[in-house]
């Protein structure tokens, strides 16, 4: 947490630019697809029998819509995207571009919810109880990359965290 707090100024400076960069890259593709999808719906959706083109276009629309931030999805498109998806995919790309522009390792940005001013709202669980041995802790899907990135950045970690990222002797 201290590492990210020390980077809040650079995050704040780069936050909007990274988001806009993502939108600028995505929207031409999205808008072109929507135009093509509208043409498919207009000319092919009423056909009787196998409607491969209509189904394919809808499939692509659903998957591309996951790339689009929620606030840019039309009501029609929002209904196609599974509720649990929300902004997960746009957040991945935003954090990737933010990582590139700030130099903050991507694995340190992924498990956090950020405000535009660079403050961290929430950190996803990095360490959990082992499902096999409740006395042992294990790193989550967020924890392993984040801890390794901190080590790579030269951050001194407590021994307990070092132990969690070490390979067992049998695998080393």
C-alpha positions in Angstrom: 0.0 0.0 0.0 2.8 2.4 0.8 4.4 1.8 -2.6 1.2 2.8 -4.3 0.6 5.8 -2.0 4.0 7.0 -3.0 2.9 6.9 -6.7 -0.5 8.7 -6.3 0.7 11.9 -7.9 1.9 10.2 -11.1 -1.2 8.1 -11.2 -3.4 11.2 -10.9 -1.4 12.9 -13.7 -1.7 9.9 -16.0 -5.2 8.5 -15.1 -7.4 10.5 -17.5 -4.8 10.3 -20.4 -4.7 6.5 -20.1 -8.5 6.2 -20.1 -8.8 8.5 -23.1 -6.0 6.7 -24.9 -8.0 3.5 -24.5 -11.3 5.1 -25.6 -9.5 6.6 -28.7 -8.2 3.2 -29.7 -11.4 1.3 -29.1 -14.2 3.5 -30.4 -13.3 3.4 -34.1 -13.5 -0.4 -34.1 -16.6 -0.4 -31.9 -18.5 2.2 -34.0 -17.6 0.4 -37.2 -18.8 -2.9 -35.8 -22.1 -1.3 -34.7 -22.7 0.1 -38.2 -22.0 -3.4 -39.7 -24.1 -5.1 -37.1 -27.0 -2.7 -37.8 -26.7 -3.5 -41.5 -26.8 -7.2 -40.7 -29.8 -6.8 -38.6 -31.6 -4.7 -41.2 -30.9 -7.0 -44.1 -30.6 -10.4 -42.7 -32.4 -10.7 -39.3 -35.8 -11.5 -40.8 -34.6 -14.4 -42.9 -36.1 -17.8 -42.3 -33.9 -20.8 -41.6 -30.3 -20.8 -40.5 -29.3 -17.2 -39.6 -25.6 -17.7 -39.3 -24.7 -14.1 -40.2 -27.1 -12.7 -37.7 -25.9 -15.0 -34.9 -22.3 -14.3 -35.7 -22.8 -10.6 -35.7 -24.6 -10.8 -32.3 -21.8 -13.0 -30.9 -19.2 -10.4 -31.9 -21.3 -7.6 -30.6 -21.5 -9.3 -27.2 -17.8 -9.9 -27.0 -16.8 -6.5 -28.3 -19.3 -4.8 -25.9 -17.2 -6.2 -23.0 -14.4 -3.9 -24.1 -16.6 -0.8 -24.0 -16.9 1.0 -20.6 -20.4 0.7 -19.1 -21.1 4.4 -19.5 -20.6 4.2 -23.3 -22.9 1.1 -23.8 -26.3 1.8 -25.3 -29.2 0.3 -23.4 -29.6 -2.4 -26.1 -25.9 -3.4 -25.8 -25.9 -3.2 -22.0 -28.6 -5.9 -22.0 -26.3 -8.2 -24.0 -23.4 -8.0 -21.6 -23.5 -10.3 -18.6 -24.2 -8.2 -15.4 -21.1 -9.5 -13.6 -18.8 -8.3 -16.4 -19.4 -4.6 -15.6 -16.2 -2.7 -16.5 -13.7 -5.5 -15.9 -12.3 -5.6 -19.4 -12.0 -1.9 -19.9 -10.3 -1.7 -16.4 -7.7 -4.2 -17.5 -6.8 -2.1 -20.6 -6.9 1.1 -18.6 -4.5 -0.2 -16.0 -2.2 -1.6 -18.7 -2.0 1.8 -20.3 -1.6 3.5 -16.9 1.2 1.0 -16.1 2.9 1.9 -19.4 2.7 5.6 -18.8 3.7 5.6 -15.2 6.1 2.8 -14.9 4.1 1.2 -12.1 4.1 -2.5 -12.6 0.9 -3.8 -14.1 0.5 -6.5 -11.4 0.4 -3.8 -8.7 -2.4 -1.9 -10.5 -4.6 -4.9 -11.2 -5.8 -5.7 -7.7 -6.8 -2.2 -6.8 -9.7 0.2 -7.4 -8.3 3.7 -8.0 -9.7 7.2 -7.9 -8.7 9.7 -10.5 -6.6 11.5 -7.9 -4.5 8.4 -7.5 -5.9 7.3 -4.2 -6.6 3.6 -3.6 -10.2 2.8 -2.7 -9.9 -0.9 -2.3 -7.4 -3.7 -2.7 -8.7 -7.1 -3.7 -7.7 -10.0 -1.4 -4.0 -10.9 -2.0 -3.7 -13.6 0.7 -6.2 -16.2 1.7 -6.5 -19.3 3.8 -5.3 -22.5 2.1 -8.3 -24.7 1.2 -6.2 -27.7 2.2 -4.7 -26.5 5.5 -6.5 -23.7 7.3 -3.3 -23.0 9.2 -1.5 -22.0 6.0 -1.8 -18.8 4.0 -1.7 -18.8 0.2 -1.4 -16.0 -2.4 -4.5 -15.3 -4.5 -4.5 -14.7 -8.2 -3.8 -11.1 -7.4 -1.3 -11.7 -4.7 1.3 -13.7 -6.5 2.0 -11.3 -9.3 1.7 -8.3 -7.0 4.2 -9.7 -4.5 6.6 -10.7 -7.3 6.3 -7.2 -8.8 7.1 -5.6 -5.4 10.2 -7.8 -5.1 11.3 -6.9 -8.6 10.9 -3.2 -7.6 13.3 -3.8 -4.7 10.7 -3.4 -2.0 11.7 -5.1 1.2 9.0 -7.5 2.2 8.3 -9.3 5.5 9.7 -12.8 5.7 6.2 -14.2 5.9 5.5 -12.8 2.4 8.8 -14.0 1.1 7.9 -17.5 2.2 4.6 -17.4 0.3 6.4 -16.8 -3.0 9.2 -19.2 -2.6 9.0 -22.5 -4.5 9.1 -25.6 -2.3 12.5 -27.3 -2.2 11.0 -30.2 -4.2 10.4 -27.8 -7.1 13.4 -25.5 -6.8 
